[in-house]
Amino acid sequence: MDDIDRMLIGLLQEDATRSYAALGEAVGLSGGAAHERVRKLRERGVIRRTTVEVDQAALGRTVTAYVLVDGGAWMGGSRAALAAIPEVEEAHVIAGPASLLLKVRTSGTGELQDLLRRVFEVDGVTGTQTIVVLETLVERTLK
């Protein structure tokens, strides 16, 4: 991967609807050459998918929280159960004071409490600690 690939990735992260002609112009390539580079980045798995960034607060999900999940056993096999909980935005196996770290978004504290009940239903979960976000200062995908 070279600097042009990195520039293309950055441009696509800013606006994935840009045409290949516009991408090529921005990096000094033809539209066809930009298209070919993006295709290769997809084939190699560098670009996994194209998506839309949504303002969660505009959808009513105004509470962001991080949940440290304690497990009585290895929790790496919990992927499907956690993915089935729609409010779970991210789930990570971690080293440290807990087994898992979840990033969740809900429409209020009552919904957060309901989400925690569903997390407790996941096999192996023995406890949680929840940190509620008051204000997000920086949130981005690194290029």
PyMOL commands that set and color helices and strands:
alter all, ss='L'
color gray80, all
select helices_A, chain A and resi 3-14+20-27+31-43+56-59+76-83+109-120
alter helices_A, ss='H'
color red, helices_A
select strands_A, chain A and resi 63-71+88-93+100-106+125-132
alter strands_A, ss='S'
color yellow, strands_A
deselect
rebuild
show_as cartoon
